[in-house]
Amino acid sequence: MKTNNKEIKERAHKINWREFSAMEEKDKIVFLNNSQTGNPFHVLFSQQFDRKILDLLCKVADKARLIHKNRDKGRKFLKSLLFGTFALNFFSQPSSRTFLSFETAQEILGMGIRDIRDPNTSSEAKGESMEDSIRTFSSYVDLIVMRHPEAKAVERGVWVLNRSDRRIPIISGGSGPDQHPTQALLDIYTIYKSFDRKVDNKTIIMIGDLLRGRTVRSLSYFMKNYKNMKLIFVSPRHLRMKKDIKDFLKRHKISYQEENNFKKVIPLADVIYMTRIQDEWDKGKNKQKSHESVGQGFKFKAEYLNLMKKKSILMHPLPKRDEIDVELDYCGDPRIIYWRQERNGMWARVALIAMIFQKEQDILRYKIK
Ligand code: ASP
């Protein structure tokens, strides 16, 4: 793989963890992206992706999906791309979609797969530091996908491997309340696919727990790559979008507004992005209260379908609870996109892994017979 490993290693060696972690996200990008191609190598933040990379990723995802439809030659070709390499999925926080879609994406590309889902079964349980565990994992595999309950845990893994003699890529599958960049990739891919490959000029309502939902944070950062995007935030008062995101939007002149009346804004939206109340972050008695305290005003009722534009979509990163009327799940309306959104996650991850390993041109050039 053509990364200027040496240069990054030399620079990384001069920076201790405290200094690295205190740097602004934009200044960390040189330690994350491949300096020759501009593509991501490690994946931690949405800010690593510019328009060129996002367009490329969507194209590669589309093409890989088509190639895969050819059961014999197409699937064999995809499998040949990373045949003989190995991935470790290290997930010490609950996950269904992210875990399964990564695993399947790796298999589509021919990777061998290892996983650790319970930290009690790894040497961290014997008191090994996370740094040592990560360095150890890197001895056996070529890619680590990591989800962790603590903020900055994946970033710390990146810092360790940038200094090590075995600098393999790490992709964040979510690290505590930090961003969830691959969810944002699949969200963008879903919008791209749903609107005839055009993401610009969209109004997106984000609704629910905008304070702690990591997916809406990551998706908001992507807005700067597209023209004329408008965000409408609808959330209970105590779960509003954080100031850092609002500052980012202001800085990049991306229009946003905060609204209380969900019903009123539904007709304006091209995309409605529902989220779950993230009550796993609440302690003790608040846990129950936090979910229950959120009133009907933040839920999508079946009759709201009539308020939506004809060409619009209802998204949800899932898992969902009661924030969308269940009768919509299988109602057959093409605007109900969240199940397809899940599957898009697999293709977005195929594309991302292919790009990390610089296989995207092989996919784009492949002739489907
Ligand atoms: N699956 C998403 C996440 O891991 C959304 C959620 O859990 O509500 O952040």
Boltz pocket constraint, residues with backbone or C-beta under 6 A from the ligand:
constraints:
  - pocket:
      binder: B
      contacts: [[A, 94], [A, 173], [A, 174], [A, 180], [A, 183], [A, 213], [A, 214], [A, 215], [A, 276], [A, 278], [A, 317], [A, 318], [A, 319]]
      max_distance: 6.0
